[in-house]
Amino acid sequence: MIKPLGDKVVIKRVEAEEKTQGGIILASSAKETPQVAEVLAAGPGTDEVKMEVKVGDKVIFTKYGGNEVEYDGEKLIILSQKDILAVIE
């Protein structure tokens, strides 16, 4: 597993919905890339930054935040905690 340093967080996107609320099935090209992800790992924080997210949290992150990496066949994103906008409860 990837172990992030400092205030970095490893997340994996949650799959986009295939249907609209009205029941219309979307073609794969019409689906928006989701900005919702699950936290897979979180760094220990720094003297200036206290970590507010933990493994298993579902989060909303900035559209262009982080760096995409492929690890063990999965597409993951590593980003700073400041690029996370909210935790979904």
N, C-alpha and C positions, 0 to 999 in steps of 0.2 A: 504494500500500500504506500501511497505517497504521504509523507509527513511534512506538512507546511511549516515554515519558519515565521517567527514574528507575528504580525497581524494578518497573515495570509490564510485563505480558506479554500478548500477544494470542494467544488460542487458539481453535481450532475443534473442536467436539464430534465425536467419532468416532461413527458410526452404531451404534445399538443392534442387537444380534443379533435376528434374526427367528425363530430356533429355540432351544429349550432344549437342554441337553446330551442329553436323552432323545429329541430329535427332534420334539418338539411345536412346531408353528408357532404363533407368538403373533399375536393381533390387534393392530393398531396401538395400541389403547387399553390393552392389557395390558403394553406395553413400558414399562420404566422409562427415565426420561431418563438417559442415560449421564453418568457423572462422569469419563469418560476423554476426553482431548482431545489434539490435536497442537498444538505451539507453532509459530505462524506468524511471530512477531516477539518480540524481547525487548529491553527498554531497556538502557542502559549500566550500570545500577546506581547506587548513591550512595556517599558516603563511609562510611556505616554498613552498607550492604547490598551484598555481592558477589553478582553474578548466578551462579546455579548451573544454570540451564536455558539451552538454546540452541535455535535453530530446528531443527525436525524431531523434537525429543524428544516422546515420548508420555508424558503426565502424568495423574495422578489429582488432582482439585481438590476443594475443599470444596463441599458441596451448594449453598449459597446465596452462594458467593463471586463477586465481580466484577459487572460491568455488561454486559448484553447490548446489542449494537449491530448494526445492519444496514449493511453496507458493500459496495457493488458487487454487490448481490443475495445476499450471503452473511450468515448469522447468525454473529456472532463474539462472543467474551467478552473484555473487558479486565479484568484483575485484578492485584493485587499478588502478587509472588512468594511472600509469606508464606501466600497462600491455596492454594498448590500443596502437596499432601501428599507426593507421591512421583513419581519418574521411573520409568517401566516400561522395563526393559532386555530 
